[in-house]
Amino acid sequence: MTLETRPLVLIVEDEPSLAAVLVDNLEEEGCRVRLARDGVAGAAAWRGEAEEGHGAVADRPDLVVLDVMLPSVDGLALCRSMRAAGDDTPVLFLSARGLAEDRVRGLSAGGDDYLAKPFHLPEFLLRVRAMLRRRGWGDDTSRRYAFAGHAVDFRTWVATLADGRKEPLGERELGIFRLLSRRAGEVVSRDDILDEVWGDDAFPSSRTIDNVVMRLRRTFEPEPAEPVHFHTVWGVGYRFTPDPAPSPGVHTAPLTEGGGA
């Protein structure tokens, strides 16, 4: 993979030895890494305003590894402020405080996962992989996907449509699009979508998934009621066809918003 096709992980950690270990191992995993050593620097790096030796300034992270106890601004306050600003980048908290109430406090502040120190490095890496996978990252993932005159930028979450208009995509829309485009031409089951886009601990209804697909159709399809790209395969899941030529043997049906398939 080239530099532009690797996920960017922001580490906000003030303990130098631990930070060095995390940086080295994440880079070995194929990630780009940006490091900040206190809450103020972490906030700037999170917004893509600064770097500390890793990653491009213009990039925003795909995942934040955030120490709870930090100089200047603690990790909980930093996470709350970013969530209040509408940022939903996944956050993995690290903390020497590992009681149940500490974990609840971290998750309540907007964290997606919480790992108590000291921890086993393999467990940390597994959690990072899982969070990036739910974000839609994989070994075969690129930063941009083009089809039928449209282009989707996975870094900026913006679709440039064939007529030149730009449309922002939400997290679920981007996640489903990334999964379907990565497996273009295949039937992708609802279970696969749930595992990769929502994760093991979420239980969205079929209607929720259908509504996200409907939004993708409204964005990309010439006639959303007669889709040529985002097909419903009854009783199974969905199939994405970049080439609008009909695929024999696959029953395609429109969705009505709020309706199942």
Residue pairs with C-beta under 8 A, 6 or more apart in sequence:
1 30
1 139
3 32
4 143
4 155
5 141
5 142
5 143
6 30
6 31
6 32
7 31
7 32
7 62
7 63
7 132
7 135
7 137
8 31
8 32
8 33
8 34
8 55
8 59
8 60
8 61
8 62
8 63
9 26
9 31
9 32
9 33
9 34
9 61
9 62
9 63
9 64
9 65
9 128
10 33
10 34
10 35
10 36
10 42
10 45
10 46
10 55
10 61
10 63
10 64
10 65
11 19
11 22
11 23
11 26
11 33
11 34
11 35
11 36
11 65
12 36
12 37
12 38
12 39
12 41
12 42
12 45
12 46
12 64
12 65
12 66
12 67
12 70
12 75
12 78
13 19
13 22
13 35
13 37
13 65
13 67
13 94
14 37
14 38
14 67
14 70
14 71
15 67
16 37
18 117
19 35
19 37
21 121
22 33
22 65
22 124
23 33
23 35
23 54
25 121
25 124
25 125
26 33
26 125
26 128
27 33
29 125
29 128
29 129
30 139
31 128
31 132
32 54
32 55
32 59
33 54
33 55
34 45
34 51
34 52
34 54
34 55
34 61
35 52
35 53
35 54
36 42
36 44
36 45
36 50
36 52
37 52
37 71
38 70
38 71
38 72
38 73
39 70
39 71
39 72
39 73
39 74
39 75
39 77
39 78
40 72
40 73
41 50
41 52
42 64
42 66
42 70
42 73
42 75
42 78
43 73
43 78
43 81
43 82
44 50
45 51
45 52
45 61
46 60
46 61
46 64
46 78
46 82
46 87
46 89
47 60
48 57
48 58
48 59
48 60
49 57
50 57
51 57
59 155
60 89
60 155
61 89
62 89
62 90
62 132
62 135
62 137
63 89
63 90
63 91
63 92
63 128
63 131
63 132
63 135
64 89
64 90
64 91
64 92
65 92
65 94
65 128
66 75
66 78
66 79
66 91
66 92
66 93
66 94
66 111
67 75
67 93
67 94
67 95
68 74
68 75
68 76
68 93
68 94
68 95
68 97
68 102
68 106
69 75
69 95
69 96
69 97
70 78
75 93
75 95
76 105
76 106
76 109
77 109
79 91
79 93
79 106
79 109
79 110
79 111
80 109
80 110
82 89
82 110
83 109
83 110
88 171
90 112
90 113
90 131
90 134
90 135
91 110
91 111
91 112
91 113
92 111
92 112
92 113
92 114
92 115
92 127
92 128
92 131
93 106
93 111
93 113
93 114
93 115
94 115
94 117
94 119
95 102
95 106
95 114
95 115
95 116
95 117
96 116
96 117
97 116
98 116
98 117
102 114
102 116
103 114
103 116
106 114
107 114
112 131
113 127
113 131
115 123
115 124
115 127
130 199
133 196
134 175
134 196
134 197
134 198
134 199
135 175
136 154
136 174
136 175
136 178
136 179
136 196
136 197
138 182
140 182
141 154
141 178
141 182
142 154
143 153
143 154
143 155
144 151
144 152
144 153
144 154
145 151
145 152
145 154
145 177
145 178
145 181
146 152
147 181
147 229
147 242
148 162
148 220
148 229
148 242
148 244
149 161
149 162
150 159
150 160
150 161
150 162
150 220
151 159
151 160
152 158
152 159
152 160
152 169
152 174
152 177
152 181
153 159
153 160
154 174
154 178
157 168
157 169
157 170
157 171
157 174
158 166
158 167
158 168
158 169
159 166
159 167
159 168
159 169
159 219
159 220
160 166
161 167
161 219
161 220
167 219
169 177
169 219
170 212
170 215
172 197
172 198
172 212
173 212
173 215
173 216
173 219
175 196
175 197
176 193
176 197
176 209
176 212
176 213
176 216
176 238
177 216
177 240
179 188
179 192
179 193
179 196
179 197
180 188
180 230
180 238
180 239
180 240
181 240
181 242
183 240
184 240
184 241
184 242
185 239
185 240
185 241
185 247
186 239
187 233
187 236
187 237
187 238
187 239
187 250
188 237
188 238
188 239
188 240
189 236
189 237
190 206
190 209
190 236
190 237
191 237
192 237
193 209
193 237
193 238
194 202
194 203
194 204
194 209
198 204
206 260
206 261
207 258
207 259
207 260
210 255
210 257
210 258
210 259
210 260
210 261
211 257
211 258
213 230
213 232
213 238
213 255
214 224
214 255
214 256
214 257
216 230
217 224
217 227
217 229
217 230
217 255
218 224
220 229
220 230
221 227
221 228
221 229
221 230
222 228
224 254
225 254
226 254
227 252
227 254
228 241
228 244
228 246
229 240
229 241
229 242
229 244
230 238
230 240
231 238
231 239
231 240
231 241
231 247
231 250
231 252
231 253
232 238
232 251
232 252
232 253
232 254
232 255
232 261
233 239
233 250
233 251
233 252
234 251
234 253
234 261
239 247
239 250
241 247
246 252
253 261
255 261
